Amino acid sequence: MPLTMYTLSIPVFTRGFSALGGLLDKAEAFAVESGTPLDDLFNARLAPDMLPLSGQIQRASDTSKNAIARLTTLEVPRFPDDEQSFADLRARIAKTVAFFANVTPEDLDGSEKREVTLNFPNLKVNFSGDDYLLKFVLPNFYFHLTTAYDILRHKGVPIGKADFIGGLD
């Protein structure tokens, strides 16, 4: 399969959320076995000024689906950041992946040349679509997935690199 904007985004996001779901499975099993309250994991942070586990999952969802919005003309679902439980986080992951299931390669045709402008409080950045995906979206997406992994690992959940990478089939 040739590298396209579709193959560099939708399968990558879907796989990342699959691995994230597996991490949540292991976290829940760990909580039961160790007597750790799930809220302790849900609200855990690596540092006081970082988002908790729940926020990392919310940002991974927002980063990935908003990228598709900026690269296509598709209507992208908006989710309030109101998850209160692991079940809610799973539901958000499922809704995000369900949205990706309806994105076609044709939806992203030509998006590598699309201009994307990001406005930050003190900075305005213009990207071509391919630079936006490769230099901003994917690093940001993996930052949040990695941070979710790191939070769980830091809290003692027995996970490893294979859990982060996910299945290799």
N, C-alpha and C positions, 0 to 999 in steps of 0.2 A: 504494500500500500504506500503510495507516495505521501510525503509530508505535506500536509495542507493545514490551513488554519483550523479546520475541523479536527484533524487527527492530533494536532498539538494542543487542543483545548478539551473538547467534550470527553473523549476517552480518558484523558489525564484527570480531569475533575471527577469523573465517575469512579475511577479507580481509587483516587484519594479518599473519597467519601466512603467507599467500601472498606478501605483500611481503617478509616476513622470509626466506622461502625464496629469493626472487630476490636478496636482498642476500647470502645465503650463496653463491649461484651466482657472483656477481660477485667475492666475496672469494676463492673457490677459483681462479677464472680469474686474478685478480690475483696470487695466490701462485705459480701456475705461471709466469706471464709475468715476474714480478719476482724469482723465486727466494726469496721470503719463506717460511720454514717455516710451515705451517698452524698449528702449535702457538703461534707468535708471535701470530697473530690470535685463536685460540681462547682464549688466556689473557690477552689484552690488556685493559687497564683505562684509564679516563680519569683516575683518581686512585687512590692506594694504598688508600683506605678504601672504594672502590666495588667491586662485583662485576665479574668479567671478562665478556667476551662470552658465554661459556657460561652464567654465572649469570643474565645478563639474559634469555636465552632460557628458561631454567628458570623464572624468576619470571613471565615473560609467560604461560607455560603454566599455572603454578600459580594465578596471579591469575584467569585467565579460567575455567578449569575449576572452581576452588573457588567462584567466584561463582555458577556454575550450581548447584553443590551447595547453597549457602546459599539460593538462590531457588526451588529445586524440592525434590522428594523423590527425585530420581534418585541412584543409586549412581554416584559419580564415581571414575574410575580414579586411583590414586596411582602416581606415578612417582618412584623414587629419583633423587636428583641425582647420578648416577654417569656422566654422559656424558663420554667421553674423546676424542671426535673430531667432525669435522664430520658424518660419517655418523651418529653417535649423535644429534647435535642435529637432523638431518633426521628421524630416526626418532621423536624425541620430538615434533617438530612434527606429523608424520604421525599419530601416535597421538592427539594432542590434537584435531586436525581431524577424525579419524575419530569421536571421541566426540561432537563437535558435530554431525556428520552425523546422529546418532541422536536429537538433541534436537528436539522438535516445538514449534510455537507453543503448543499446548495444555499442554505441560509448564510453560510460564511464565505461563499464564493466572492472573491474580489476584496474581502475585508482587510487583506494585508496592506492594501493601498489606502484604506479609509483613514481620514484624519481623526485623531482622538485628542481632545484637549481636556486636561485635568486642571481644575482650579483648587488650589490649596490656599489657606489664609494668606500666606506670604509668598506664594509661588504659583506660576502658571506654566504648565508643561504641555508641549505639543508633541505628539507621537504619530508615526505612521502606524497602521493597525498591527503590522508584524512586530515592530519595536514595542508597542504597547503590550502585546501578549507576552513576548519573550523577555523584555527587560523590566516590566512592572507587574503584570498580572501573575505570571507563574512564580516569580520569586515571592510575591506577597502571599499567594495561596499556600505555597510550601512553608513559608514562615509560620503561618497560623496552624497548619497541620503539625509541623515540627514542635511548635510550642505546646500544643495540646498533648502530644506524645511526651514531651519533656515534663510537663506538669504531672501526668499520671506516673511516669517513671520516678519522678522525685518523691511522690507520695507513697512509693513502694509497690505499685502495681507491677507484677512480673511480666513485663513486655520487653521485646528486643527488636533488633533491626528488622527481622523477618516480618514482625507484626506491622511495622511502619510501611515497609515496602509492599506488603500484601502478596496475594497469590501471583505466581509467575506463569500462569497458563494463558 
